[in-house]
């Protein structure tokens, strides 16, 4: 048992009236000790549930990210990249288009990094790694240098927890044992496995999370971000409601600008495509990649066009949507997927 960790646990787990917030350094210490298994399983489980009940502060999230940065993998991209932060426990209600968005950005010259693991608690939704494997791209066997080479060559990289961040993977079973997402699931959304400053994109569900993210970014000096109240907490913009987005803006009083994008204003309003199975999702994704009619195509264009604009590739949203559609229908995105698949093979 770790006496140091026990004191940190007592601080966050003393109840509603007497528990106290950790300092940034204390949160980093606690996270480091969990990642390195210096705390006992009982201590780790207790800390996770206590910290979830208390709710982590932005200062604590900053400390947890400090530990992730210290222990986790660090890609060394030669130019700025866009990092997508999606819930590791995947999607099970709505069809994800994030991989298609990533392919479009890579095709247009904007490198993209994604990260995650296998199917995991508490949602047990389809993970990104499984979708990529179904598309013929298996990131699971790559070493960190190989991921860097792939990112440099094709513009797409994926950090797979079991292979490149085993310390974080060791904490996954606790999610099932405590039956709730621990605060680490929040950290993962705003973690960047890259060594340089990049464009950080993160999804969320509850509005207070956005405020907490922005405050965390201020503490850590993150100045280029996009926060999306996305589908199931992902980076995917909804088609059936107004997209609520916060984008970094250095000249704004609070350092960000609020965007409210109405799909109906651009011809993309419709019901969300439901997620029935991974097999059906892959069939529809292949149709999109071939430029064929698919219920998934509008969502793919809506999201890809937005991120083409947000990443500075297109000067406005209409041009972003037009370029996304062209890249799909001309087969350019399918060609990029084939390039990535061959580079890994």
Secondary structure as GFF3:
##gff-version 3
##sequence-region A 1 345
A	DSSP	alpha_helix	3	12	.	.	.	ID=ss1
A	DSSP	alpha_helix	24	35	.	.	.	ID=ss2
A	DSSP	alpha_helix	41	54	.	.	.	ID=ss3
A	DSSP	alpha_helix	58	71	.	.	.	ID=ss4
A	DSSP	beta_strand	82	85	.	.	.	ID=ss5
A	DSSP	alpha_helix	98	107	.	.	.	ID=ss6
A	DSSP	beta_strand	112	116	.	.	.	ID=ss7
A	DSSP	alpha_helix	128	134	.	.	.	ID=ss8
A	DSSP	alpha_helix	144	154	.	.	.	ID=ss9
A	DSSP	beta_strand	156	160	.	.	.	ID=ss10
A	DSSP	alpha_helix	161	164	.	.	.	ID=ss11
A	DSSP	alpha_helix	166	169	.	.	.	ID=ss12
A	DSSP	alpha_helix	172	178	.	.	.	ID=ss13
A	DSSP	alpha_helix	184	187	.	.	.	ID=ss14
A	DSSP	three_ten_helix	188	190	.	.	.	ID=ss15
A	DSSP	beta_strand	199	203	.	.	.	ID=ss16
A	DSSP	alpha_helix	207	220	.	.	.	ID=ss17
A	DSSP	beta_strand	225	228	.	.	.	ID=ss18
A	DSSP	three_ten_helix	231	233	.	.	.	ID=ss19
A	DSSP	beta_strand	243	248	.	.	.	ID=ss20
A	DSSP	beta_strand	256	261	.	.	.	ID=ss21
A	DSSP	three_ten_helix	263	266	.	.	.	ID=ss22
A	DSSP	alpha_helix	278	289	.	.	.	ID=ss23
A	DSSP	alpha_helix	297	310	.	.	.	ID=ss24
A	DSSP	alpha_helix	317	329	.	.	.	ID=ss25
A	DSSP	alpha_helix	332	344	.	.	.	ID=ss26
###
